[in-house]
Amino acid sequence: MKNRLIVLVALLAVVAGSATLRAQSAAPAQSKIGVINIQAAIANTVEGKKVIGDLQKKYQPRQTELQRLQQEIQAIQDQLTKQQATLSEEEQGRLSRDAEEKQKLLKRSAEDAQNDFNRDRDETINRIGVKMVKVINEYASQNGFALILDDAQIPIYFASKDIEVTAEIVKRYDAANPVADAAPAAKPATHPTTPK
């Protein structure tokens, strides 16, 4: 009976040992997790900076026109306030209607300009974003990342600076997507402000 017990314990040890070996060999190697701010990455690429500058230049005349219209409205309102006692009722009514019409025009023009700017900006961001995702995928597979998260989309309460990959992705994007007529890129920021 003692021999049977020894054999049973040995058999259980062999079975348990082989199960442990299978579990260890089936466990995946530890993978890294990375964090990126995709908006910052796009805005800090040479292409992103150039496109943002081009958009600002494109919409500058509309901005100037909106400012001119706002000044005209302000001038009419100032005239109504300062000359209220000397203007006829008819003239006050005409100036008030003129100010209201210009106010409506200003509001419509500002909304149209903002919508057009947003559409152009979004198209640009999407175009650059598609290329950026390819760079991120290459980088992740080459460097053993199992997951790269966008810290602007998912609330991350703590992340070690070791897992921040934004600057590296910007560098790789610029190398893969050179832009003609672009000034040398400055050091990328982690969280830039985006134009409205």
KASUL-V11132 format. One record per pair of residues at least 4 apart in sequence whose C-alpha atoms are under 7 Angstrom apart, sorted by the first residue. I is the first residue (numbers start at 1). J is the second residue. D is the distance in whole Angstrom. If there is no record, write none. Layout:
BEGIN
I:J:D
I:J:D
END
This chain:
BEGIN
1:5:6
2:6:6
3:7:6
4:8:6
5:9:6
6:10:6
7:11:6
8:12:6
9:13:6
10:14:6
11:15:6
12:16:6
13:17:6
14:18:6
15:19:6
16:20:6
17:21:6
18:22:6
19:23:6
20:24:6
21:25:6
22:26:6
23:27:6
31:144:6
31:145:6
31:146:5
32:144:6
32:145:4
32:146:6
32:147:7
33:145:6
33:146:6
33:147:5
33:148:6
33:163:7
34:145:7
34:147:6
34:148:4
34:149:6
34:163:5
34:164:6
34:165:6
35:148:5
35:149:5
35:150:6
35:151:6
35:163:6
35:164:5
35:165:6
36:148:7
36:149:6
36:150:5
36:151:6
36:164:6
36:165:5
36:166:5
37:41:6
37:150:5
37:151:5
37:152:6
37:166:6
38:42:6
38:150:6
39:43:6
40:44:6
40:189:7
40:190:6
40:191:5
40:192:6
41:45:6
41:166:6
41:170:6
42:48:6
42:128:7
42:129:7
43:48:5
43:49:6
44:48:6
44:49:6
44:170:7
44:188:5
44:189:7
45:49:6
45:170:5
45:173:7
45:174:6
46:50:6
46:174:6
46:179:7
46:182:7
46:185:6
47:51:6
47:179:6
48:52:6
49:53:6
50:54:6
50:182:7
51:55:6
52:56:6
53:57:6
54:58:6
55:59:6
56:60:6
59:63:6
60:64:6
61:65:6
62:66:6
62:113:7
63:67:6
64:68:6
65:69:6
66:70:6
66:106:6
66:110:7
67:71:6
68:72:6
69:73:6
69:106:7
70:74:6
71:75:6
72:76:6
73:77:6
73:99:6
73:102:7
73:103:7
74:78:6
75:79:6
76:80:6
76:95:7
76:99:6
77:81:6
78:82:6
79:83:6
80:84:5
80:92:7
83:87:6
87:91:6
87:92:6
88:92:6
89:93:6
90:94:6
91:95:6
92:96:6
93:97:6
94:98:6
95:99:6
96:100:6
97:101:6
98:102:6
99:103:6
100:104:6
101:105:6
102:106:6
103:107:6
104:108:6
105:109:6
106:110:6
107:111:6
108:112:6
109:113:6
110:114:6
111:115:6
112:116:6
113:117:6
114:118:6
115:119:6
116:120:6
117:121:6
118:122:6
119:123:6
120:124:6
121:125:6
122:126:6
123:127:6
124:128:6
125:129:6
126:130:6
127:131:7
128:132:6
129:133:6
130:134:7
131:135:7
132:136:6
132:173:6
133:137:6
134:138:6
135:139:6
135:169:7
135:172:7
135:173:6
136:140:6
136:169:6
137:141:6
138:142:6
139:143:6
140:144:6
140:145:5
141:145:6
150:154:6
151:155:6
151:156:6
159:163:7
165:169:6
166:170:6
167:171:6
167:188:6
168:172:6
169:173:6
170:174:6
171:175:6
172:176:6
173:177:6
174:178:6
END
